[in-house]
Amino acid sequence: MTTPFEDLAGLDKLIHEPARLAIMTALSSADHAEFLFLQSLTGLTKGNLSAHLSKLEDAGFIQIDKHFEGKKPVTQVGLTDKGKLAISEHWKRLNNLRSQAAQWVADDNA
């Protein structure tokens, strides 16, 4: 049997990376968000945010819609059903690990 601390290593690193976790969490509370809003929220540069979004899109977790509103380009980002499930399961797993760690007693598990 592993400890909750060892189980942390088994988390999905694609989602658990801090910038992508912030993006996925933000998107889980809205239908979609604009690129510039996500940039402001995460503090990432345009290039860095774009790279993280590409990884999430390649995994099928997000959908990116680029269109024009008048003459202004707008990039909307939203979670796919796969992405919604992935972030929900990730947070459930983190909460479960946190709960297990709080109850863990080193002497009983050594």
C-alpha positions as CSV (number, residue, x, y, z in Angstrom):
1,M,0.0,0.0,0.0
2,T,1.3,3.4,-0.9
3,T,1.2,6.5,1.2
4,P,-0.8,9.6,0.0
5,F,2.5,11.3,-0.6
6,E,3.6,8.6,-3.0
7,D,0.2,8.8,-4.8
8,L,0.9,12.4,-5.7
9,A,3.5,11.2,-8.2
10,G,0.6,9.5,-10.1
11,L,-1.3,12.6,-10.8
12,D,-1.8,13.6,-14.5
13,K,1.1,15.8,-15.1
14,L,-0.5,17.4,-18.2
15,I,-3.2,18.9,-16.0
16,H,-1.2,19.2,-12.7
17,E,1.4,21.6,-14.2
18,P,0.5,24.9,-12.4
19,A,-0.2,27.0,-15.4
20,R,-2.4,24.3,-17.0
21,L,-4.1,23.6,-13.7
22,A,-5.0,27.3,-13.5
23,I,-6.3,27.3,-17.0
24,M,-8.4,24.2,-16.6
25,T,-9.8,25.3,-13.3
26,A,-10.7,28.7,-14.6
27,L,-12.4,27.1,-17.6
28,S,-14.3,24.7,-15.4
29,S,-16.3,27.6,-13.9
30,A,-17.4,29.1,-17.2
31,D,-18.6,28.0,-20.6
32,H,-15.6,29.7,-22.2
33,A,-13.1,32.4,-21.7
34,E,-11.3,34.8,-23.9
35,F,-7.5,34.4,-24.5
36,L,-6.7,37.8,-23.0
37,F,-8.8,37.1,-19.9
38,L,-6.9,33.8,-19.4
39,Q,-3.6,35.6,-19.9
40,S,-4.5,38.2,-17.3
41,L,-5.8,35.6,-14.9
42,T,-2.7,33.3,-15.2
43,G,0.0,36.0,-15.6
44,L,1.5,34.1,-18.5
45,T,2.9,35.7,-21.6
46,K,1.0,35.3,-24.9
47,G,3.5,32.8,-26.2
48,N,3.5,30.7,-23.0
49,L,-0.2,30.7,-22.7
50,S,-0.5,29.7,-26.3
51,A,1.9,26.8,-25.8
52,H,-0.1,25.5,-22.8
53,L,-3.3,25.9,-24.7
54,S,-1.9,23.9,-27.6
55,K,-0.9,21.0,-25.2
56,L,-4.4,21.0,-23.7
57,E,-6.0,21.1,-27.2
58,D,-3.8,18.3,-28.4
59,A,-5.0,16.2,-25.4
60,G,-8.6,16.9,-26.4
61,F,-9.3,18.8,-23.1
62,I,-10.1,22.2,-24.7
63,Q,-11.6,23.7,-27.8
64,I,-10.2,26.9,-29.3
65,D,-12.5,29.1,-31.4
66,K,-10.9,32.0,-33.3
67,H,-13.1,34.5,-35.0
68,F,-13.6,38.2,-35.6
69,E,-15.9,40.6,-33.9
70,G,-16.0,43.4,-36.4
71,K,-12.3,43.8,-37.3
72,K,-11.1,42.6,-33.9
73,P,-9.7,39.0,-33.7
74,V,-11.1,37.1,-30.7
75,T,-9.9,33.8,-29.4
76,Q,-12.4,31.9,-27.2
77,V,-11.3,28.8,-25.2
78,G,-13.6,26.3,-23.6
79,L,-13.4,22.8,-22.0
80,T,-14.6,19.8,-24.0
81,D,-16.6,17.1,-22.3
82,K,-13.3,15.2,-21.9
83,G,-11.7,18.3,-20.4
84,K,-14.6,18.8,-17.9
85,L,-14.3,15.2,-16.8
86,A,-10.5,15.4,-16.5
87,I,-10.4,18.5,-14.4
88,S,-13.3,17.2,-12.2
89,E,-11.6,13.9,-11.6
90,H,-8.2,15.7,-11.0
91,W,-9.7,17.9,-8.2
92,K,-11.5,14.9,-6.7
93,R,-8.2,13.0,-6.6
94,L,-6.4,15.9,-5.1
95,N,-9.1,16.4,-2.4
96,N,-9.0,12.6,-1.7
97,L,-5.2,12.7,-1.3
98,R,-5.4,15.8,0.9
99,S,-7.9,14.0,3.1
100,Q,-5.8,10.8,3.3
101,A,-2.7,12.8,4.1
102,A,-4.5,14.6,7.0
103,Q,-5.4,11.2,8.4
104,W,-2.1,9.5,7.7
105,V,0.0,8.6,10.8
106,A,3.6,7.8,9.9
107,D,4.1,5.3,12.7
108,D,1.0,3.3,11.6
109,N,2.2,3.2,8.0
110,A,5.9,2.6,8.4
